[in-house]
Amino acid sequence: MAGPRVRFAPSPTGYFHVGSARSALFNWLVARQHADGVFILRIEDTDTERNREEWVDGIISAMNWLGLDLDEGPFRQSDNYAQYAESIARLIGGGYLYYCDCTGDDLAARKGDNKTPGYDGHCRDRGLGHGPATALRFKTPREGVTTVHDVIRGDVEFANATIDDFVVAKSSGAALYALANVTDDRNDRITHVIRGEEHLSNAPKQMMLWEALNHVSGGAVALPVYAHLPLLVNEQRKKLSKRKDPVATESYRDQGYLPEAFVNYLALLGWSPRGAEEIVARSTLIEQFRLEDVSHSPAFFDVKKLTHLNGEYIRMLTPDEFVERSAPWVRPWSCEWRPSDREPGWSESQFDGELFSKVAPLVQERVATFGEIAPMIGFFFVDPVAFDEPAFAKSIGNDPLGQTLLAVAVERFEEVEWNAAALHEATIEVGEALGLVLRKAQAPIRCAVTGTLVGPPLFESLELLGRDRTLQRLREALARSSK
């Protein structure tokens, strides 16, 4: 028996939504579980008013980043107009479609106070021909039920009487979503339709079209297996909003999330591997994933949990891997791809690759994304240091004791052996002489040298920065506080 043929069919009308990324992943996993499984990318680009080529590029780029390799495609629906026209002609010939010239105002006038949604079938038996303002509608059965056999949700029944005669083509002849989708799925021999639950209501219409096309084509193409994935929700347990929630996959790449961590997290949105481990290798995902194990309950897209998981993946990298994979955020001029929303804060001439290799282990344990690195280490490469003004005022500018500590530290640091352990001990001694614990004593030193009160380990940083630059910054901070 041949392996599954699955397709991911996004519309290029915006950024690559995390829900779309999850759908693409689940399709890809099903295909990869079989040696002859096929994963197809089909771009549904027939909405010419909303489609943009840059969104197509974004979809392909994001899928490449996630490692969701294709077996066929990318195909475009806009190349398939001839096939849609053939489906329309056959369905007209078989008596499944009729022309309708009703406007929205016409329908509202006929309904009056009747709030029942959908079309009322007014043109079903009028025998209209094609005209400049006639759309094509499908004659849905008036009786019985259409049952969607869903792997995730079980059997879902739709009373045919509640499904109106839906439009399948505009007056121009352009096929709409339902017919185009079914025609493509049949021609691509799709065996599994795996998509978000918002498409569940489309399934009975597509099944009706599928069976009608079987009838008029003289052949029985088997219906695909349906699997409608659970909704993704935010902290308020509401559907993720494109306007209010962080849903653009491209943004997570820009921020410095690892693709393997992102894929791992996406896989956990509605599905769980065997055992309690949340860090799951891609090979394990392929081995263990089953559509029947996917929950139908809404899945919470928890950015905090994703970020924590990404931090775990970062800490699993070797030091050399960390240096190499952080390159787009610390030395973007050397990279084929670079974040679209940020620069590191230093130029190529200011950057010291050898120094960064020594600094990297200090920050690898402290960052959750690669995008957090640059703000943490800028003081190594940029002079003069940029101060966080509230931090400067708190620890030095408005604190005479902090100023005294800096003055004493300058004298002590001029003679101390220059290594982290000796600097640590010297700071303890300076602080104790002023009645300060280490945490209080190192605050003005950290701010003077780094510009802020948070960052990588202080004494290891001072060792790498060097005696001359450290003393210069301590003196400059003192001078600044006296202005």
Steps between C-alpha positions, in 0.01 A plus 500: 500500500635842401594747772289804592488805276441813706495866415547827678300768322549850646370827358770768458304778668726581796779379723543126551267434793618262774178303448594454135847390607344238730275374218797478264698308763227245569457437127877462463520254790231279346686496168838428659370196686497311170787449259272590209297769677462824304482853644368764259495879527214661313471879506135604492557829318172554316402798721684753286385797708661374823790286378852640497808336358703588809262289708565205267872547553436523875315167505775320311776662706331415832444139397864470396603644837286240679651221290167397346640379168268444206451201276290689246435867437466775573199499267271796451124493464526785250655250258197272520221710349455256211440211742246706695318592179485131411351414841243778461398385153455142615296600805275722288452213256413268785236738635684575825538875446268787413539866420389762749467877456392583855671786676545534874227764503263266313551227757457740794177635352355150456599391849360800682507419870604140436850475651578153365848525348586391149350511156130424456520309170306765306673433166525124536218426256495822296710354218721807460787498252844651536507878518724785610362481854421132545696289745491121505352322800510135598169322559539359846271210599192617688473190719725267694836561665860517386737330743862605517710211627770689686800319647526749786135582571320182403189518284365853462152524348367795303131517414482569128206734553734737689749521211393762251558485125852637515675692224774307318590753229468873441326652199845529342531124515770508766468203734467569870674325788281191538508391137862596439606314812314182410617504140862536609472231767358256248761580236782481756364166631491632856432224753488708822365851555661627821410859588365730771156450652377826344475299176274232648186678379641492146539123506138399424487740203826360368375145547188583302711646219732199512217252459343711224829510310528123542156467341563729203854374441408137471749390765505463875786691658508409870430776748803604704534432870403816692680626811409843636757626748406675825477875520799695632406742779669775702525553877134606511417171325377694200592423141839646412453843347716613208479857629546447875708184544857417389410255224753570222745213465747736329511711817614204708781437255602867521500484880741211496298188567657176382300318231539166679357653820216665308411173325517314831260749659259503205477121520380525861205722405227238515720192511732338754784251456535191711663569836538824691782664304414822321826522305431261215731435206358536151564132434289415806221728381494314169503164673233569761259751344151365425202703385266293718697614805440870430258662744195690378521745794644849439876524542655794688779668304716591798782734395663473844514122472634523145769743616599276790524201267712702258736591783541131578589432138753785500671357807524163325719650227875457516696825544604492135141439388381790714756735345415388146122499531488837676685662210196672338444690825861591582674518160218522243727638228652153466170315462278409206192559717468769767211617724274752334418697815831567677871577479757401763599854600859482376669506162717238334811701584404515868424130531771265628423140411770355723370699795143389431609136504626559855190697601254249354515245785415778746171576324399158366371399842305824539313561174178339384526632142787613281342843483582552868877471441579838345348720773688294757850526347506834320737648759777270377501660156372857529671797662388711671252275675131596472344547844161395624426837663278373785759233580781758498307738725413222745844345536736793436354840416277537807702273727808659664598163644497352151729780382738439791506130420596571138783726610637233734448230236710698252791500744456132586456385139819679391710252697293179523590192296269515199284189516140436606585344836731783606253766383224326693707496819608863456140614461400315815779679690406842359134442589572379852711808567193710416252273680355353180425138416627373164167550323495867596870549434499363149195700385679833434794317342268307269311814401820698438648228280193360320253790516235299680438290810439168327720294274750216485715408803678819604847384594542268202386793283756734657774246439410484131450875466851562636651724763542812285143512367354415840690775679415747227129433541511520878668841473256620234205399717648692793547808284147469368358483854667827598340703219 
